[in-house]
């Protein structure tokens, strides 16, 4: 895939809609994926995921495992 610079706002919006549509299709088909896994596998931020979920009315996702902070005892 060749990456081309976006020259206009219209091209940017078209590319964004295309990404949003493709992501929404994946999210609808794979409700088992958590936010962190989607972020890692697709290389996108959580804010993009939340925007698409809200925009397309897709059900909420599991937030993923919480990381536990373990304090070392000296």
C-alpha positions in Angstrom: 0.0 0.0 0.0 1.3 3.4 -0.9 0.8 6.3 1.4 -0.2 9.5 -0.3 -0.4 12.9 1.3 -3.9 14.3 1.8 -4.3 17.5 -0.1 -7.7 18.8 0.9 -10.2 18.7 3.7 -12.6 16.8 1.5 -10.0 14.0 0.9 -9.3 13.9 4.6 -13.0 13.5 5.4 -13.4 10.8 2.8 -10.4 8.8 4.2 -11.7 9.2 7.7 -15.2 8.0 6.7 -13.6 5.0 5.0 -11.6 4.1 8.1 -14.6 4.6 10.4 -16.8 2.4 8.2 -14.2 -0.4 8.1 -13.6 -0.2 11.8 -17.3 -0.2 12.6 -17.7 -3.4 10.5 -14.9 -5.1 12.5 -16.3 -3.9 15.8 -19.8 -5.2 15.0 -18.5 -8.6 13.9 -16.1 -9.0 16.9 -17.7 -7.9 20.1 -15.3 -10.1 22.1 -12.3 -7.7 21.3 -11.3 -5.3 24.1 -10.2 -1.7 23.6 -6.5 -2.5 24.3 -6.5 -5.4 21.9 -8.2 -3.3 19.1 -5.7 -0.5 19.7 -2.8 -2.8 19.4 -4.0 -4.9 16.5 -5.2 -1.9 14.4 -2.7 0.7 15.5 -5.4 3.3 16.5 -6.2 5.2 19.6 -9.0 4.5 22.1 -10.5 7.8 21.2 -11.0 6.7 17.6 -12.6 3.5 18.8 -15.0 5.3 21.1 -15.8 7.8 18.4 -16.7 5.1 15.9 -18.7 3.1 18.5 -20.7 6.3 19.3 -21.1 7.3 15.7 -22.4 3.9 14.5 -24.3 3.0 17.7 -22.3 -0.1 18.4 -22.6 -1.7 21.9 -20.0 -0.9 24.5 -16.8 -2.8 24.6 -15.0 -4.5 27.4 -12.3 -2.1 28.7 -9.8 -4.9 29.1 -7.8 -6.2 32.1 -6.8 -3.7 34.7 -3.2 -3.5 35.5 -2.4 -4.0 39.1 0.3 -1.9 40.7 2.4 -4.1 43.0 4.5 -2.3 45.6 7.7 -4.0 46.6 8.3 -4.4 50.3 11.8 -3.7 51.4 
